Amino acid sequence: MILWLRSLLFYLFGFTSVTIFATAIILVIPFTSIRTRYSMGVAWCRLIQKVLYLLCGIRSQVKGLENIPKDPNKPLIVLGKHQSAWETFVYLSIFPKELCFVFKRELLYVPFFGWALASLRMIHINRGDRENAREAVAAQGKVVLKEGRWIAIFPEGTRTPRGSFKPYRKGGVRLAISTHTDILPVAQNSGAIWPRKTFLKRPGLITLSIGPVISVQGKTEEQLQLEVEAWIEGEMRMTCPGIFRPNAFRDNDSFNLRSGYEESTVFRRADCSDIARGRSFANSRGSQAPRGQRTLDL
């Protein structure tokens, strides 16, 4: 009952606050730049994270901050796992550059939120028309990268149930190759705490991992796709190995790119109940983050 009440309070606050912030963004459109309006959106995202912790007990930590390039002018395409709504507002508060999401156009029809979102000039697509969607990402993506913004894409195309694998769409790697833009892979176990299509928000720790930059230099579309899939899906299995079906990934040797992650004994085999109780794998072993790895508790 308490869990249900806390989740209800969070949704009430979320709906109220997003309406207020979105209205403010809409009102200042004639007088502000995209960057200013984006900053207002980031402020809302950070507020939501704090309320999510206070009301629902959901904490989060970021690993691999050292993998974010130090060069502010380096263009990047962020490709991430998508299990929950959580990552859609956390990404904005983590990355130092302005992000341009590729999202379904139906979001533009959501009152207030969609109208404010439209003012940020991100890339919206019609998922029912793949050909036009592919062309929109390719054409608009080149413009966005020239403007100095990073592009964020969820290559699975939609939120997926935890423990499952949905074949990655190739729009992200195609854009990366055509624009000679490197890729930053991201994985998070948000589905263990905030599963898709659920009302209840369970207390616990969400871990977001940022991988090393993946270079597009000299790689084919298929090679790049396999490398991105291998890092993200491998990281998901290391973060929460017990819930993945053995055949939940394509039947090939692409995971060898992870240098034999399946043989790694750094992370003990456990199910996601540990994560739901807020125990990180490192803490359960009484150890700290690997040397050189930067972590951030949000």
Secondary structure, 3 states (H helix, E strand, C coil): CHHHHHHHHHHHHHHHHHHHHHHHHHHCHHHCCHHHHHHHHHHHHHHHHHHHHHHHCEEEEEECHHHCCCCCCCCEEEEECCCCCHHHHHHHHHCCCCEEEEEEHHHHHCCCHHHHHHCCCCEEECCCCHHHHHHHHHHHHHHHHHCCCEEEECCCCCCCCCCCCCCCCCHHHHHHHHHCCEEEEEEECHHHCCCCCCCCCCCEEEEEEECCCECCCCCCHHHHHHHHHHHHHHHHHHHCHHHCCCCCCCCCCHHHHHCCHHHCCCCCCCCCHHHHCCCCHHHHCCCCCCCCCCEEEC
